Amino acid sequence: MVIGITGGIGSGKSSFVQLLAARGAKVIDADKVGHQVIEGEGVRRELVRAFGEEIVDERGKLKRSKLGEKAFSSQENLKLLNDIVHPPLFEELKHQIKEAVEDGQGHIVAVDAALLFEWGELGLFDRVVVIEASQEIRQQRVMARSGLSAQQVQQRMAAQLSSGEKVARADVVVDNNSNLETLERQATSLWRQWTCNGNG
């Protein structure tokens, strides 16, 4: 079974995915796949052409913080970034999902993907789980872990689908306004459903 897990920035989706991994799920992190993809020579060259030489250091390695700063400065720049990165990222993601399913070692494959709905390829997933938390809590979490300003966090939130839209399209909604213990209880309950009931 392939479970797509998404949620707004700071919702705690990665914490939820880690809880599934501890129970035996095979995890695919779309963010890590994206990092691999943008370091590819062809993609990096396209990014430099689009955003300028200042997004790479003297060795030609991408400066992700500078790229993020430029990409989130406008909707046009964000679309430009996504148009460059998403096609190769999605192809690699599909490849990794196929390999994980065929490998069969863990019969739950958990895909951690912030932009799962934006891809429009929900047919890849047997279940879509949305991790939900209030905007205030999400902003506090992101600022605490990243050093981003409130304005920078709000820019990133604005670039994603709204929580309401995600929740409306989810198969399962996990409330993460509380603590890790509460999140863990929900992970345990869902894990039992998925492993005991097959596709149920």
WOSULPE-V90394 format. One record per pair of residues at least 24 apart in sequence whose C-alpha atoms are under 10 Angstrom apart, sorted by the first residue. I is the first residue (numbers start at 1). J is the second residue. D is the distance in Angstrom with one decimal. If there is no record, write none. Layout:
BEGIN
i = <I:I>
j = <J:J>
d = <D:D>
END
This chain:
BEGIN
i = <1:1:1:1:1:1:1:1:1:1:1:1:1:1:1:2:2:2:2:2:2:2:2:2:2:2:2:2:2:2:2:2:3:3:3:3:3:3:3:3:3:3:3:3:3:4:4:4:4:4:4:4:4:4:4:4:4:4:4:4:4:4:4:4:5:5:5:5:5:5:5:5:5:5:5:5:5:5:5:5:5:6:6:6:6:6:6:6:6:6:6:6:6:6:6:6:6:7:7:7:7:7:7:7:7:7:7:7:7:7:7:7:7:7:7:7:8:8:8:8:8:8:8:8:8:8:8:8:8:8:8:8:8:8:8:9:9:9:9:9:9:9:9:9:9:9:9:9:10:10:10:10:10:10:10:10:10:10:10:10:10:10:10:10:10:11:11:11:11:11:11:11:11:11:11:11:11:11:11:11:11:11:12:12:12:12:12:12:12:12:12:12:12:12:12:13:13:13:13:13:13:13:13:13:14:14:14:14:14:15:15:15:15:15:15:16:16:16:16:16:16:16:16:16:16:17:17:17:17:18:18:18:18:19:19:19:19:19:19:19:19:20:20:20:20:20:20:20:20:21:21:21:21:23:23:23:23:23:24:24:24:24:24:24:25:25:25:25:25:25:25:25:26:26:26:26:26:26:26:26:26:26:26:27:27:27:27:27:27:27:27:28:28:28:28:28:28:28:28:28:29:29:29:29:29:29:30:30:30:30:30:30:30:30:30:30:31:31:31:31:31:32:32:32:33:33:33:33:33:33:34:34:34:34:34:34:34:35:35:35:35:36:36:37:37:37:37:37:37:37:38:38:38:38:38:38:38:40:42:43:43:43:44:44:46:46:46:47:47:47:47:50:50:50:50:51:51:51:68:68:69:69:72:72:72:72:72:73:73:73:74:74:75:75:75:78:79:86:86:87:90:90:94:97:97:98:107:107:107:108:108:108:108:114:114:115:115:116:117:117:117:117:117:117:118:118:118:126:126:126:127:127:127:127:127:127:128:128:128:128:128:128:128:129:129:129:129:129:129:129:129:130:130:130:130:130:130:130:130:130:130:130:131:131:131:131:131:131:131:131:131:131:131:132:132:132:132:132:132:132:132:132:133:133:133:133:133:133:134:134:134:134:135:135:136:137:137:137:138:138>
j = <25:101:104:106:107:108:109:110:125:126:127:194:195:198:199:26:27:97:98:100:101:107:108:109:110:111:124:125:126:127:128:199:27:108:109:110:111:112:124:125:126:127:128:129:194:28:109:110:111:112:113:114:116:117:122:124:125:126:127:128:129:130:170:171:29:110:111:112:113:114:115:116:125:127:128:129:130:131:170:172:173:111:112:113:114:115:116:117:128:129:130:131:132:166:167:170:173:112:113:114:115:116:117:129:130:131:132:133:160:161:162:163:166:167:173:174:113:114:115:130:131:132:133:134:135:138:156:157:158:159:160:161:162:163:166:114:132:133:135:138:139:141:142:153:154:156:157:160:131:132:133:134:135:136:137:138:139:140:141:142:143:145:153:157:176:114:130:131:132:133:134:135:137:138:139:141:142:163:174:175:176:177:130:131:132:133:138:141:142:174:175:176:177:180:183:112:113:114:129:130:131:132:174:176:111:112:113:114:131:112:131:176:180:183:184:110:112:131:174:176:180:183:184:186:187:110:111:112:187:110:112:184:187:180:183:184:185:186:187:188:191:108:109:110:184:187:188:190:191:106:108:109:110:106:108:187:188:191:105:106:107:108:109:191:105:106:107:108:109:110:111:191:97:100:101:104:105:106:107:108:109:110:111:97:100:106:108:109:110:111:112:93:96:97:100:109:110:111:112:113:93:110:111:112:113:114:89:90:92:93:111:112:113:114:115:116:89:112:113:114:115:89:112:113:88:89:90:92:93:96:85:86:88:89:90:92:93:62:64:85:89:89:92:85:86:87:88:89:90:92:62:64:84:85:86:88:89:88:84:84:85:88:84:85:81:84:85:80:81:84:85:77:80:81:84:77:80:81:152:156:152:155:152:155:156:158:159:152:155:156:155:159:155:158:159:159:159:115:119:119:119:121:124:124:125:124:194:195:198:191:194:195:198:160:161:160:161:166:160:161:165:166:169:170:160:161:166:171:199:200:170:171:172:194:199:200:166:167:169:170:171:172:173:166:167:169:170:171:172:173:174:163:166:167:168:169:170:171:172:173:174:175:163:166:167:170:172:173:174:175:176:177:183:163:164:166:167:173:174:175:176:177:163:174:175:176:177:178:163:175:176:177:163:177:177:176:177:178:176:177>
d = <9.9:7.8:9.9:9.2:6.1:5.0:6.2:8.5:7.8:6.1:8.0:8.1:9.1:7.9:7.0:9.4:9.9:8.0:9.8:9.3:7.8:8.3:6.0:4.7:6.0:7.4:7.4:5.1:5.4:6.8:8.8:9.9:9.6:7.1:6.0:4.9:6.1:8.7:8.9:5.6:5.9:4.9:5.9:7.1:9.6:9.7:8.5:6.1:4.9:6.5:7.1:9.7:7.3:9.6:8.4:8.3:5.8:7.8:6.2:4.7:6.1:8.5:9.7:9.9:9.9:6.9:5.9:5.1:6.1:7.8:9.7:7.8:9.5:8.5:5.9:4.8:6.0:7.4:9.5:9.5:9.9:8.4:6.3:5.3:5.0:7.2:6.3:8.3:7.6:6.3:5.0:6.3:9.0:8.3:10.0:9.2:9.9:9.3:8.1:6.0:8.4:8.8:9.8:8.2:5.2:4.9:6.2:8.6:9.3:9.2:9.4:7.4:7.3:8.8:9.5:9.6:10.0:6.7:8.9:8.6:7.7:7.4:8.3:9.7:8.8:7.9:9.2:6.9:9.8:9.9:6.9:7.8:7.7:6.7:8.6:7.4:9.9:9.7:9.2:6.7:8.0:9.0:7.3:8.3:9.7:7.5:6.4:8.3:9.6:9.3:8.0:9.4:8.6:9.7:7.7:4.3:6.5:8.1:5.7:5.3:9.0:9.4:9.3:9.2:10.0:10.0:9.0:6.0:5.7:5.3:8.0:8.5:8.1:5.5:9.0:8.3:9.0:9.7:9.8:9.0:6.8:8.3:10.0:6.7:8.0:8.1:8.2:8.8:9.9:9.9:9.7:6.8:9.2:9.3:9.0:7.2:8.6:8.4:9.1:7.8:5.6:8.4:9.3:8.8:9.9:6.7:9.0:9.6:9.4:10.0:9.8:9.9:8.2:8.5:9.2:10.0:9.2:8.0:9.1:9.2:8.9:7.0:7.5:9.0:6.8:6.8:8.0:6.7:8.8:9.5:9.6:9.9:9.8:9.7:8.6:6.7:9.8:9.8:6.6:8.3:9.6:8.7:9.3:7.5:9.1:6.7:8.2:9.3:7.3:9.6:9.2:9.1:8.0:9.7:9.6:9.2:8.4:7.8:9.0:6.2:8.4:7.6:9.2:9.6:9.0:5.6:7.1:5.0:5.6:6.3:9.8:9.2:9.6:7.2:9.1:9.3:7.9:5.6:7.7:6.3:4.7:6.0:8.5:9.4:8.8:9.4:8.6:5.9:4.8:5.9:7.3:8.0:7.5:7.5:8.7:7.4:6.2:4.8:6.2:8.6:8.8:8.4:6.0:4.9:6.7:9.6:8.0:8.7:9.4:6.9:7.0:5.8:5.1:7.8:8.8:9.1:9.3:7.8:6.9:8.0:9.6:9.9:9.6:9.9:9.8:6.6:8.9:7.3:6.9:9.2:7.5:8.2:8.7:5.6:8.7:8.9:8.9:9.9:9.0:9.8:9.0:8.6:9.5:7.4:9.2:9.9:6.8:6.0:9.6:8.1:8.2:9.5:9.1:6.8:9.8:8.9:8.4:9.8:10.0:6.9:7.0:8.4:9.4:9.3:9.5:7.1:9.3:8.9:7.4:7.2:8.6:8.8:7.6:8.3:9.1:8.4:9.2:8.8:10.0:9.5:8.6:10.0:8.4:6.6:6.9:9.5:7.7:9.3:8.0:9.7:9.1:9.3:10.0:9.7:7.6:7.9:9.8:9.8:8.1:9.4:8.1:9.4:8.0:8.5:9.7:9.5:9.6:8.2:9.5:8.9:8.0:7.9:9.8:8.3:9.6:7.4:8.3:9.5:9.6:8.0:9.4:7.5:8.4:9.5:8.4:7.7:10.0:9.3:7.8:9.9:8.1:6.0:7.6:9.6:8.9:9.8:9.8:10.0:8.2:5.5:5.3:6.5:8.7:9.3:8.8:9.3:5.8:6.0:4.7:5.8:7.2:8.8:6.7:6.3:9.5:8.7:5.9:7.9:6.3:4.9:6.2:8.6:9.2:9.1:8.5:9.5:8.6:6.0:4.8:6.2:6.5:9.6:9.6:7.1:9.3:8.9:7.7:6.8:6.0:5.1:5.7:7.4:8.5:8.7:6.2:5.2:4.8:8.5:8.8:9.3:8.5:6.6:8.8:9.8:9.9:9.4:7.1:9.4:9.6:8.7>
END
